Amino acid sequence: MSTGTITPRPGTRRLTTAQALVAFLARQYTERDGNRRRLIGATWGIFGHGNVAGVGQALLESGSDMPYYQGRSEQAMVHAAVGYARQCARLSAHAVTTSIGPGATNLVTGAALATVNRLPVLLLPGDVFATRPADPVLQQLEIPYAGDVSVNDTLRPVSRYFDRITRPEALVPAALAAMRVLTDPAETGAVTLALPQDVQAEAFDWPEEFFAERVWQVRRPQPDPEALAESVRAIASAGRPLIIAGGGVRHSEAEEALKGLADATGIPVASTQAGKGTLRHDHPADVGGIGHTGTATADDLARSADLVIGVGTRYSDFTTASATLFTRPGVRFVNLNITGFDAHKLAALPLVADARAGLEALTTALRGHRVGYGYTAEYSDGKARWERRVDAAYAASDEDVRPTQTQVLGVLDGLVTEDDIVVNAAGSLPGDLHKLWRCRSHDQYHVEYGYSCMGYEIPAAIGVAMAVPGRPVWALVGDGTYLMNPTEIVTAVQENIPIKLVILQNHGYASIGGLSESVGSERFGTAYRYRQPSDSGVRGTGDYTGGPLPVDLGANAASLGMRVMPARTVRDLREAMAAARAADRPTCVYVETETADTVSGPPPAQAWWDVPVAETATRPSAVKARQEYDRQVAARRRHL
């Protein structure tokens, strides 16, 4: 490596800021339970004038020390990194580098998703010149009252840590702080180091100690003895306790500990979207998803529970049915969570600890305690009734007709093993999956519903497949989501990552269409159809009630390099999915779905969700919807 005419001081290494950062990242590790992993497994990047000569050159210089992946969309690169981090239980992450300007601001949605879901990703956006040799420069945002603000400041509210490296030596404390946050289970999320393009290329004499291997221990904090004892007393005195398993169970790799508590006590376990699969679907205590998208079994138990034990959940409005689900007078909460902020929600008894450590401590302290036989029989019967509803939703009496969306899930359900992973995020599929999907392994269910971000599925599936090569990874995508962000298909093709993409064409935003109808908005603007001309003849005043648009998303996926198999019937679908699962290259199954009927459609929502309805309106649909809204909102309560 050339160092120019300057000889570095003894005990230092002369590198550019970008070279130093890449070398530092390549030597960071995590360790939990004696298992060591590389913290930053790879860097994604799209290069422009804000990073091509800095981080781009440094990645080239690093060779095999830092693997690099070429992305097509800055937002999608973050989604791929998040998928990877979740599959790695947050013990390994990816970095993402972009140019300044639009490249950097395109990171904001992905950063928000990572932070909302408490998943680590390192963002390295280029920034404008720190030395201001010309002012303004290309893509610089000029703020008359603040000379130190750039577009990267949009990343501040969606980052768990943010710093702008305006001098090379400032990288040392900032890089260490960034690693601390990325590896902290209670603090992790998007971490942003904004890198002015001139500082990236500036050389500095870095202390050799900066590049030493560094291991970040991911601890398992134990519960406070007094808090544990109080929680045990509450559980032991409860007649109808219910466990809610959230994403924290997965992040802590506490699935076996949860199973141990359920086996020992017989307490039923319901799951959030992030926690689904922490118990296998066939475990006697698993009662399925909870909340607005949950099962009747879980929601009925929630309404009658006298004690709710939240494990690693942040109690989103879908989980609590917008604060209308836990209705029993005097219901109490025990919250086991590594984050004190979440542990104190709903006026709970807070048990601040690692999920695995807390569950193991509860199991030991509750030895000999078990819920009553009548309670066990009740939820077992409810579980069996719900399974019959799942069977009905999946059933296809005629193999030669176009499938419904739930029948698509039924075909996939009959095909997968515990090796398969299903990725989804938005539309009507998360609700159907949460109610119906039968998880065969703790990591089979990968539904991002903290941010429910359209366009997540394809890049996230790539990230998951990178974390567990050789396992079948399915990206389930509606047409609305597909149109948001299909570009990383090219990355899957380029890297020959054999994701299995299932595109469900239903000609519009099916989920929001149904919601629109329920709140009196009559599916306005939710269908992908031609505009029906208005009587006035003025463009833009008609409704989108004409014929479906002649869109062939399968042809689009094929044009991006995927092998595409159209499936026009249930029989075609079965054959196409089997072929896709066996494929060793990126493969797409393209199916146009039929509108669900009363036999094979999904069960309706088993609990409410608060979407405010117009308080005054002239259209009858909105007036009726408001009456229902007023009825439902009256059941809301604050747990104090």
C-alpha positions as CSV (number, residue, x, y, z in Angstrom):
1,M,0.0,0.0,0.0
2,S,1.3,3.4,-0.9
3,T,1.7,5.9,1.9
4,G,3.1,8.7,-0.2
5,T,6.1,10.6,1.1
6,I,5.0,10.7,4.7
7,T,6.4,8.0,7.0
8,P,3.9,7.0,9.7
9,R,4.8,7.4,13.3
10,P,6.0,4.3,15.2
11,G,3.1,2.2,16.4
12,T,0.7,3.7,13.8
13,R,-0.6,2.8,10.3
14,R,-1.1,5.5,7.7
15,L,-4.5,5.0,6.1
16,T,-7.3,7.1,4.8
17,T,-10.3,7.4,7.1
18,A,-12.3,5.1,4.9
19,Q,-9.5,2.5,4.8
20,A,-9.2,2.7,8.5
21,L,-12.9,2.2,9.0
22,V,-13.1,-0.9,6.8
23,A,-10.0,-2.4,8.5
24,F,-11.5,-1.7,11.9
25,L,-14.9,-3.3,10.9
26,A,-13.2,-6.4,9.6
27,R,-11.8,-7.1,13.1
28,Q,-15.0,-6.8,15.2
29,Y,-16.6,-9.9,16.7
30,T,-19.5,-10.7,19.0
31,E,-19.6,-13.5,21.5
32,R,-22.6,-15.0,23.4
33,D,-22.6,-18.3,25.2
34,G,-19.1,-19.0,24.0
35,N,-20.0,-18.7,20.3
36,R,-18.0,-16.1,18.4
37,R,-19.2,-14.5,15.2
38,R,-18.0,-11.7,13.0
39,L,-20.0,-8.6,13.8
40,I,-19.9,-7.0,10.3
41,G,-20.2,-9.9,7.9
42,A,-20.2,-7.8,4.7
43,T,-20.8,-4.4,3.2
44,W,-23.5,-3.5,0.7
45,G,-22.9,-0.5,-1.5
46,I,-24.0,1.7,-4.4
47,F,-21.3,4.1,-5.4
48,G,-21.5,7.8,-6.4
49,H,-19.3,10.8,-6.0
50,G,-19.9,10.8,-2.2
51,N,-18.3,7.4,-1.5
52,V,-16.7,6.0,-4.7
53,A,-13.2,7.4,-3.9
54,G,-13.5,6.9,-0.2
55,V,-15.3,3.8,1.1
56,G,-15.4,2.3,-2.4
57,Q,-11.7,2.5,-2.8
58,A,-11.2,1.2,0.7
59,L,-13.4,-1.9,0.0
60,L,-11.3,-2.5,-3.1
61,E,-8.1,-2.1,-1.1
62,S,-9.4,-4.5,1.6
63,G,-9.7,-7.5,-0.8
64,S,-11.2,-10.5,1.0
65,D,-11.1,-8.9,4.4
66,M,-14.5,-7.2,3.8
67,P,-16.9,-9.0,1.4
68,Y,-18.8,-6.6,-0.8
69,Y,-22.3,-6.9,-2.4
70,Q,-23.6,-4.7,-5.1
71,G,-27.1,-3.4,-4.5
72,R,-29.7,-1.8,-6.8
73,S,-31.7,0.3,-4.3
74,E,-30.4,1.9,-1.2
75,Q,-33.5,1.1,0.8
76,A,-33.4,-2.5,-0.4
77,M,-29.8,-2.9,0.7
78,V,-30.8,-2.0,4.2
79,H,-33.7,-4.5,4.0
80,A,-31.2,-7.2,3.0
81,A,-29.0,-6.3,5.9
82,V,-31.9,-6.5,8.3
83,G,-33.0,-9.9,7.0
84,Y,-29.5,-11.1,7.5
85,A,-29.2,-9.7,11.1
86,R,-32.6,-11.1,12.2
87,Q,-31.6,-14.6,10.9
88,C,-28.4,-14.3,12.8
89,A,-30.2,-13.5,16.1
90,R,-28.6,-10.0,16.0
91,L,-25.1,-11.4,16.6
92,S,-23.9,-10.5,13.1
93,A,-24.9,-7.6,10.9
94,H,-24.1,-5.9,7.5
95,A,-22.9,-2.4,6.7
96,V,-24.5,-0.3,3.9
97,T,-22.6,2.5,2.1
98,T,-24.2,5.1,-0.2
99,S,-23.3,8.4,-1.9
100,I,-24.5,11.7,-0.6
101,G,-27.8,13.3,-1.5
102,P,-30.6,10.9,-2.7
103,G,-28.4,7.9,-2.1
104,A,-28.3,8.8,1.6
105,T,-31.9,9.8,2.0
106,N,-33.0,6.6,0.4
107,L,-31.7,4.9,3.5
108,V,-34.3,6.5,5.8
109,T,-37.1,4.0,5.3
110,G,-34.8,1.0,5.8
111,A,-33.2,2.7,8.9
112,A,-36.7,3.2,10.4
113,L,-37.6,-0.4,9.8
114,A,-34.4,-1.6,11.5
115,T,-34.8,0.6,14.5
116,V,-38.5,-0.1,14.9
117,N,-37.7,-3.8,14.9
118,R,-34.6,-3.5,17.1
119,L,-32.3,-5.0,14.5
120,P,-28.7,-3.9,13.9
121,V,-27.5,-2.3,10.7
122,L,-24.5,0.0,10.1
123,L,-25.2,2.9,7.7
124,L,-22.3,4.7,6.1
125,P,-23.7,7.4,3.9
126,G,-21.4,9.9,2.1
127,D,-21.8,13.5,3.2
128,V,-20.9,16.9,1.8
129,F,-17.3,18.3,2.2
130,A,-16.3,19.0,5.8
131,T,-13.7,21.5,4.6
132,R,-16.2,23.4,2.4
133,P,-13.9,24.1,-0.5
134,A,-16.9,25.1,-2.6
135,D,-20.2,26.0,-1.1
136,P,-22.7,24.7,-2.0
137,V,-21.5,21.5,-3.7
138,L,-23.6,19.1,-5.7
139,Q,-26.6,17.7,-3.7
140,Q,-25.9,19.9,-0.7
141,L,-28.9,21.1,1.2
142,E,-28.5,24.7,2.2
143,I,-30.0,25.7,5.5
144,P,-29.7,29.5,6.0
145,Y,-29.6,29.3,9.8
146,A,-27.4,26.2,10.2
147,G,-24.2,25.5,8.2
148,D,-23.6,22.1,9.7
149,V,-26.9,20.4,8.6
150,S,-27.0,18.1,5.6
151,V,-29.6,15.7,4.2
152,N,-28.1,13.0,6.4
153,D,-29.7,14.7,9.4
154,T,-32.9,13.0,8.2
155,L,-31.4,9.8,9.6
156,R,-31.0,11.1,13.1
157,P,-34.6,10.3,14.4
158,V,-34.5,6.8,12.9
159,S,-31.0,5.9,14.2
160,R,-30.1,4.6,17.6
161,Y,-26.7,6.3,17.2
162,F,-25.6,9.0,14.8
163,D,-22.3,10.8,14.3
164,R,-20.8,12.9,11.5
165,I,-17.1,12.3,11.2
166,T,-15.7,15.7,10.4
167,R,-12.1,14.9,11.2
168,P,-10.2,11.6,10.8
169,E,-9.3,11.2,14.4
170,A,-13.0,11.5,15.4
171,L,-13.6,8.1,13.8
172,V,-12.0,6.3,16.8
173,P,-14.5,7.2,19.5
174,A,-17.4,7.2,17.0
175,A,-16.6,3.7,15.6
176,L,-16.3,2.3,19.1
177,A,-19.6,3.9,20.1
178,A,-21.2,2.5,17.0
179,M,-20.1,-1.1,17.8
180,R,-21.4,-0.7,21.4
181,V,-24.9,0.2,20.2
182,L,-25.0,-2.5,17.4
183,T,-24.2,-5.2,20.0
184,D,-26.4,-3.9,22.9
185,P,-29.6,-6.0,22.9
186,A,-31.5,-3.2,24.7
187,E,-30.3,-0.4,22.4
188,T,-29.6,-1.8,19.0
189,G,-31.1,-0.6,15.7
190,A,-29.8,1.5,12.8
191,V,-26.4,3.1,13.5
192,T,-25.3,5.9,11.2
193,L,-21.8,7.2,10.7
194,A,-22.1,10.1,8.2
195,L,-18.8,10.4,6.2
196,P,-18.0,13.7,4.5
197,Q,-16.4,12.7,1.2
198,D,-13.2,14.7,1.7
199,V,-12.6,13.2,5.2
200,Q,-13.1,9.7,3.7
201,A,-10.1,10.2,1.5
202,E,-7.9,12.0,4.0
203,A,-4.9,10.1,5.4
204,F,-4.1,9.9,9.1
205,D,-1.7,8.0,11.4
206,W,-3.9,5.5,13.2
207,P,-2.8,3.7,16.3
208,E,-2.3,0.0,15.7
209,E,-4.5,-0.8,18.7
210,F,-7.4,0.5,16.7
211,F,-7.1,-2.5,14.4
212,A,-6.7,-5.2,17.0
213,E,-9.4,-7.9,17.1
214,R,-12.1,-6.8,19.5
215,V,-14.8,-9.1,20.9
216,W,-18.1,-7.5,22.1
217,Q,-19.6,-9.7,24.7
218,V,-23.4,-10.0,24.4
219,R,-24.4,-10.6,28.0
220,R,-27.5,-12.3,29.4
221,P,-28.6,-10.0,32.3
222,Q,-30.2,-12.0,35.1
223,P,-33.5,-10.9,36.7
224,D,-33.4,-9.1,40.0
225,P,-34.2,-11.6,42.8
226,E,-37.0,-9.5,44.3
227,A,-38.6,-8.8,40.9
228,L,-38.4,-12.5,40.1
229,A,-40.0,-13.5,43.4
230,E,-42.8,-11.0,42.9
231,S,-43.4,-12.3,39.4
232,V,-43.4,-15.9,40.6
233,R,-46.0,-15.1,43.2
234,A,-48.2,-13.4,40.6
235,I,-48.0,-16.4,38.3
236,A,-48.6,-18.9,41.0
237,S,-51.7,-17.2,42.2
238,A,-53.2,-16.7,38.7
239,G,-56.0,-19.0,37.5
240,R,-55.9,-18.1,33.9
241,P,-52.4,-17.0,32.9
242,L,-51.4,-16.4,29.3
243,I,-47.8,-16.0,27.9
244,I,-47.3,-13.6,24.9
245,A,-44.1,-14.5,23.1
246,G,-42.5,-11.6,21.2
247,G,-39.5,-11.1,19.0
248,G,-37.2,-10.9,22.0
249,V,-37.6,-14.6,22.5
250,R,-36.1,-15.2,19.0
251,H,-33.4,-12.5,19.4
252,S,-32.3,-14.2,22.7
253,E,-32.5,-17.7,21.2
254,A,-34.7,-18.5,24.1
255,E,-37.1,-20.9,22.3
256,E,-36.1,-24.0,24.3
257,A,-36.4,-22.0,27.5
258,L,-39.9,-20.9,26.5
259,K,-40.8,-24.5,25.7
260,G,-39.4,-25.6,29.1
261,L,-41.7,-23.1,30.9
262,A,-44.7,-24.1,28.9
263,D,-44.0,-27.9,29.4
264,A,-43.5,-27.4,33.1
265,T,-46.5,-25.2,33.9
266,G,-49.0,-25.8,31.1
267,I,-49.4,-22.0,30.6
268,P,-50.7,-21.4,27.0
269,V,-48.4,-19.4,24.7
270,A,-49.7,-16.9,22.1
271,S,-47.3,-15.1,19.8
272,T,-46.9,-11.7,18.2
273,Q,-45.9,-11.5,14.5
274,A,-42.2,-11.3,15.6
275,G,-42.6,-14.1,18.1
276,K,-44.5,-16.6,16.0
277,G,-42.7,-19.9,15.7
278,T,-41.0,-19.6,19.1
279,L,-43.1,-22.7,19.8
280,R,-43.8,-25.2,17.1
281,H,-47.4,-25.1,15.8
282,D,-48.0,-28.6,17.2
283,H,-46.8,-27.9,20.7
284,P,-49.8,-28.5,23.0
285,A,-49.4,-25.0,24.6
286,D,-49.1,-23.1,21.3
287,V,-52.4,-21.2,20.7
288,G,-51.3,-19.2,17.7
289,G,-51.1,-15.5,16.9
290,I,-52.6,-12.9,19.2
291,G,-54.3,-9.6,18.6
292,H,-56.0,-8.2,15.5
293,T,-54.5,-10.8,13.2
294,G,-54.6,-13.5,15.8
295,T,-56.5,-16.7,16.3
296,A,-59.9,-17.0,18.0
297,T,-58.2,-19.3,20.6
298,A,-55.5,-16.8,21.6
299,D,-57.8,-13.8,21.6
300,D,-60.5,-15.5,23.7
301,L,-57.8,-16.5,26.2
302,A,-56.5,-12.9,26.3
303,R,-60.0,-11.5,27.0
304,S,-60.4,-13.8,30.0
305,A,-56.8,-13.9,31.3
306,D,-56.2,-12.7,34.8
307,L,-52.4,-12.5,34.3
308,V,-50.6,-11.8,31.0
309,I,-46.9,-12.7,30.9
310,G,-45.2,-10.7,28.1
311,V,-41.8,-12.1,27.0
312,G,-39.8,-9.9,24.7
313,T,-42.8,-8.0,23.3
314,R,-43.3,-4.3,23.0
315,Y,-47.2,-4.5,22.9
316,S,-47.9,-2.9,19.6
317,D,-51.5,-1.9,18.8
318,F,-52.0,-5.0,16.7
319,T,-51.0,-7.2,19.7
320,T,-53.3,-5.4,22.2
321,A,-56.1,-4.9,19.6
322,S,-55.6,-1.2,20.2
323,A,-56.0,-1.6,24.0
324,T,-59.3,-3.5,23.7
325,L,-58.2,-7.1,24.1
326,F,-57.3,-7.6,27.8
327,T,-60.7,-6.9,29.3
328,R,-61.0,-9.0,32.4
329,P,-61.4,-6.8,35.5
330,G,-58.3,-6.7,37.5
331,V,-56.1,-8.3,34.9
332,R,-52.4,-7.9,35.7
333,F,-49.2,-8.0,33.7
334,V,-45.7,-9.4,34.2
335,N,-43.3,-8.2,31.5
336,L,-40.0,-10.0,31.0
337,N,-37.9,-7.8,28.7
338,I,-34.3,-6.8,28.3
339,T,-35.4,-3.2,27.8
340,G,-36.8,-1.4,30.8
341,F,-38.9,0.8,28.6
342,D,-40.9,-2.2,27.4
343,A,-40.9,-4.0,30.7
344,H,-42.8,-1.2,32.3
345,K,-45.6,-1.0,29.8
346,L,-49.3,-1.6,30.8
347,A,-48.3,-0.9,34.5
348,A,-46.7,-4.3,34.6
349,L,-44.5,-6.0,37.2
350,P,-41.2,-5.4,35.3
351,L,-38.8,-8.2,35.1
352,V,-35.8,-6.6,33.3
353,A,-33.6,-9.4,32.0
354,D,-32.5,-11.4,29.0
355,A,-35.4,-13.5,27.8
356,R,-33.6,-16.9,28.1
357,A,-32.2,-16.1,31.5
358,G,-35.6,-14.8,32.7
359,L,-37.5,-17.8,31.4
360,E,-35.1,-20.3,32.9
361,A,-35.3,-18.5,36.3
362,L,-39.1,-18.6,36.2
363,T,-39.2,-22.3,35.3
364,T,-36.9,-23.1,38.2
365,A,-38.8,-20.9,40.7
366,L,-42.2,-22.3,39.6
367,R,-41.1,-26.0,39.9
368,G,-44.2,-28.0,40.8
369,H,-46.7,-25.4,39.8
370,R,-49.1,-26.2,37.0
371,V,-52.3,-24.6,35.7
372,G,-55.6,-26.5,36.3
373,Y,-56.7,-29.3,34.1
374,G,-59.9,-27.5,33.1
375,Y,-57.9,-24.6,31.8
376,T,-55.7,-26.9,29.8
377,A,-58.6,-28.8,28.3
378,E,-60.3,-25.5,27.4
379,Y,-57.5,-24.1,25.3
380,S,-56.7,-27.5,23.9
381,D,-60.2,-27.7,22.6
382,G,-60.0,-24.2,21.2
383,K,-56.7,-25.0,19.5
384,A,-58.3,-28.1,17.8
385,R,-61.3,-26.0,16.6
386,W,-59.0,-23.4,15.1
387,E,-57.0,-26.1,13.3
388,R,-60.2,-27.2,11.6
389,R,-60.7,-23.6,10.4
390,V,-57.2,-23.6,9.0
391,D,-57.9,-26.8,7.2
392,A,-61.0,-25.2,5.7
393,A,-59.2,-22.1,4.6
394,Y,-56.5,-24.2,2.9
395,A,-58.8,-26.7,1.3
396,A,-59.3,-26.7,-2.5
397,S,-62.2,-28.9,-3.7
398,D,-61.3,-28.3,-7.3
399,E,-57.6,-28.5,-8.4
400,D,-58.4,-27.0,-11.8
401,V,-59.5,-23.5,-10.7
402,R,-57.7,-20.4,-9.9
403,P,-56.5,-20.5,-6.2
404,T,-57.4,-18.1,-3.5
405,Q,-54.6,-16.5,-1.5
406,T,-55.2,-18.8,1.5
407,Q,-55.1,-21.8,-0.9
408,V,-51.7,-20.6,-2.0
409,L,-50.6,-20.8,1.6
410,G,-52.2,-24.2,1.9
411,V,-50.2,-25.5,-1.1
412,L,-47.0,-24.2,0.4
413,D,-48.0,-25.6,3.9
414,G,-48.2,-29.0,2.3
415,L,-44.7,-28.7,0.7
416,V,-42.4,-27.2,3.3
417,T,-40.3,-28.9,6.0
418,E,-38.7,-27.4,9.0
419,D,-35.8,-26.3,6.8
420,D,-37.9,-23.7,4.9
421,I,-38.1,-20.0,5.8
422,V,-41.1,-17.8,4.8
423,V,-40.5,-14.1,4.4
424,N,-43.3,-11.5,4.2
425,A,-44.0,-8.0,5.4
426,A,-47.0,-6.1,4.0
427,G,-50.5,-6.4,2.5
428,S,-53.1,-8.9,3.5
429,L,-50.6,-11.8,3.7
430,P,-49.3,-10.9,7.2
431,G,-52.8,-11.3,8.7
432,D,-53.4,-14.6,6.9
433,L,-50.0,-15.9,7.9
434,H,-50.3,-14.9,11.5
435,K,-53.7,-16.7,11.8
436,L,-53.0,-19.7,9.6
437,W,-49.4,-20.6,9.2
438,R,-48.1,-23.7,10.9
439,C,-44.6,-23.1,12.0
440,R,-42.4,-26.2,11.9
441,S,-39.2,-24.5,13.3
442,H,-38.3,-21.5,15.4
443,D,-37.0,-19.5,12.5
444,Q,-39.4,-20.5,9.7
445,Y,-41.7,-17.5,10.1
446,H,-40.0,-14.2,9.1
447,V,-42.7,-11.6,8.9
448,E,-41.6,-8.0,9.4
449,Y,-44.6,-6.3,11.0
450,G,-43.0,-3.7,13.2
451,Y,-42.9,-1.4,10.2
452,S,-44.8,-3.5,7.7
453,C,-42.8,-2.1,4.9
454,M,-43.8,-2.8,1.3
455,G,-40.8,-3.9,-0.7
456,Y,-39.1,-5.6,2.2
457,E,-39.6,-9.2,1.2
458,I,-37.3,-9.8,-1.8
459,P,-34.2,-8.1,-0.4
460,A,-34.8,-9.6,3.1
461,A,-35.1,-13.0,1.6
462,I,-31.6,-12.5,0.0
463,G,-30.2,-11.5,3.4
464,V,-31.8,-14.5,5.1
465,A,-30.4,-16.8,2.4
466,M,-26.9,-15.3,2.9
467,A,-27.2,-16.2,6.6
468,V,-28.3,-19.8,6.1
469,P,-27.1,-20.9,2.7
470,G,-28.7,-24.1,1.5
471,R,-32.1,-23.6,3.2
472,P,-35.1,-22.9,1.0
473,V,-36.2,-19.2,1.5
474,W,-39.6,-18.1,0.2
475,A,-40.5,-14.4,-0.4
476,L,-44.3,-14.1,-0.5
477,V,-45.2,-10.9,-2.3
478,G,-48.4,-9.3,-3.4
479,D,-48.6,-7.3,-6.6
480,G,-48.6,-3.9,-4.8
481,T,-45.5,-4.8,-2.8
482,Y,-43.8,-6.2,-5.8
483,L,-44.2,-3.0,-7.7
484,M,-42.6,-1.0,-4.8
485,N,-39.2,-2.7,-4.9
486,P,-38.4,-5.6,-7.3
487,T,-34.9,-4.4,-8.2
488,E,-32.9,-6.8,-5.9
489,I,-34.0,-9.7,-8.1
490,V,-31.0,-8.6,-10.2
491,T,-28.8,-9.0,-7.1
492,A,-30.2,-12.5,-6.4
493,V,-29.5,-13.4,-10.1
494,Q,-26.0,-11.9,-10.0
495,E,-25.0,-13.8,-6.8
496,N,-27.0,-16.9,-7.8
497,I,-28.9,-16.8,-4.4
498,P,-31.7,-19.3,-5.0
499,I,-34.6,-17.5,-3.3
500,K,-38.1,-18.7,-4.2
501,L,-40.3,-15.7,-5.1
502,V,-44.1,-16.2,-5.1
503,I,-46.0,-13.2,-6.7
504,L,-49.7,-13.1,-5.9
505,Q,-51.5,-10.9,-8.5
506,N,-54.8,-9.6,-7.1
507,H,-54.8,-6.3,-9.1
508,G,-54.4,-3.8,-6.3
509,Y,-53.9,-3.2,-2.6
510,A,-56.1,-6.0,-1.3
511,S,-55.4,-5.4,2.4
512,I,-56.0,-1.6,2.3
513,G,-59.0,-2.2,0.0
514,G,-60.6,-4.4,2.7
515,L,-59.7,-1.8,5.4
516,S,-61.0,1.0,3.3
517,E,-64.3,-0.8,2.9
518,S,-64.6,-1.4,6.7
519,V,-64.0,2.3,7.5
520,G,-66.4,3.6,5.0
521,S,-64.0,4.7,2.3
522,E,-65.5,2.2,-0.2
523,R,-62.1,0.8,-1.5
524,F,-61.4,4.2,-3.0
525,G,-58.0,4.3,-4.9
526,T,-57.0,0.8,-3.9
527,A,-57.6,-1.2,-7.1
528,Y,-55.2,-1.4,-10.1
529,R,-57.7,-0.7,-12.7
530,Y,-58.4,1.7,-15.6
531,R,-60.1,4.9,-14.7
532,Q,-63.8,4.9,-15.6
533,P,-64.5,8.2,-17.5
534,S,-66.7,10.6,-15.6
535,D,-69.9,12.1,-17.0
536,S,-68.2,15.5,-17.1
537,G,-65.4,14.2,-19.3
538,V,-62.8,15.9,-17.1
539,R,-59.6,13.8,-16.7
540,G,-59.0,12.7,-13.1
541,T,-62.6,12.9,-11.9
542,G,-63.7,9.4,-12.7
543,D,-63.2,6.3,-10.5
544,Y,-60.8,3.5,-10.9
545,T,-63.5,1.0,-11.7
546,G,-62.7,0.0,-15.2
547,G,-61.0,-3.2,-16.3
548,P,-57.9,-4.6,-14.6
549,L,-54.6,-3.2,-15.9
550,P,-52.8,-5.6,-18.3
551,V,-49.8,-6.0,-16.1
552,D,-47.6,-9.1,-16.3
553,L,-45.4,-9.1,-13.3
554,G,-44.1,-12.6,-14.2
555,A,-42.7,-11.2,-17.4
556,N,-41.1,-8.4,-15.4
557,A,-39.4,-10.8,-13.1
558,A,-38.2,-12.8,-16.1
559,S,-36.8,-9.7,-17.7
560,L,-34.7,-9.2,-14.5
561,G,-33.2,-12.7,-14.9
562,M,-35.4,-14.9,-12.9
563,R,-36.8,-18.3,-14.0
564,V,-40.6,-17.7,-13.9
565,M,-43.3,-20.4,-13.7
566,P,-46.9,-19.2,-14.2
567,A,-49.5,-21.1,-12.2
568,R,-53.1,-20.7,-13.4
569,T,-54.7,-23.4,-11.3
570,V,-54.2,-25.0,-7.9
571,R,-52.8,-28.0,-9.7
572,D,-50.3,-25.8,-11.6
573,L,-49.4,-24.1,-8.4
574,R,-48.6,-27.3,-6.6
575,E,-46.2,-28.4,-9.4
576,A,-44.6,-25.0,-9.8
577,M,-43.9,-24.6,-6.1
578,A,-42.4,-28.1,-5.9
579,A,-40.1,-27.2,-8.8
580,A,-39.2,-23.8,-7.3
581,R,-38.3,-25.5,-4.0
582,A,-35.9,-27.8,-5.8
583,A,-34.4,-25.1,-7.9
584,D,-30.8,-24.1,-7.5
585,R,-31.2,-20.6,-9.0
586,P,-33.6,-17.7,-8.3
587,T,-37.1,-18.8,-9.3
588,C,-40.5,-17.1,-9.4
589,V,-44.0,-18.6,-9.2
590,Y,-46.5,-16.2,-10.6
591,V,-50.1,-16.8,-9.7
592,E,-53.2,-14.7,-10.2
593,T,-55.4,-15.3,-7.2
594,E,-59.2,-15.7,-7.0
595,T,-61.2,-13.6,-4.6
596,A,-61.8,-15.6,-1.4
597,D,-65.2,-17.0,-0.9
598,T,-66.9,-18.1,2.3
599,V,-65.5,-21.6,2.2
600,S,-61.8,-21.0,1.4
601,G,-61.3,-17.5,2.6
602,P,-59.4,-16.5,5.7
603,P,-61.2,-16.3,9.0
604,P,-62.1,-12.7,9.7
605,A,-60.3,-10.6,12.3
606,Q,-60.8,-11.9,15.8
607,A,-60.1,-8.6,17.5
608,W,-60.4,-4.9,16.7
609,W,-57.8,-2.4,15.3
610,D,-58.2,1.3,15.7
611,V,-58.3,3.2,12.4
612,P,-60.2,6.4,13.0
613,V,-63.3,6.9,10.9
614,A,-64.7,10.2,9.7
615,E,-66.7,11.8,12.4
616,T,-68.9,13.6,10.0
617,A,-69.8,12.3,6.5
618,T,-72.7,12.3,4.0
619,R,-72.0,8.9,2.4
620,P,-74.0,6.1,4.2
621,S,-71.0,3.7,4.3
622,A,-68.9,6.2,6.3
623,V,-71.9,7.0,8.7
624,K,-72.3,3.3,9.4
625,A,-68.6,2.7,9.8
626,R,-68.5,5.6,12.4
627,Q,-71.2,4.0,14.4
628,E,-69.3,0.8,14.6
629,Y,-66.1,2.7,15.4
630,D,-67.8,4.4,18.4
631,R,-69.0,1.1,19.6
632,Q,-65.6,-0.5,19.5
633,V,-63.6,2.4,20.9
634,A,-65.8,2.4,24.0
635,A,-64.2,-0.9,25.0
636,R,-60.7,0.7,25.2
637,R,-59.1,0.8,28.6
638,R,-55.9,2.0,30.1
639,H,-54.1,-0.5,32.4
640,L,-52.9,1.5,35.4
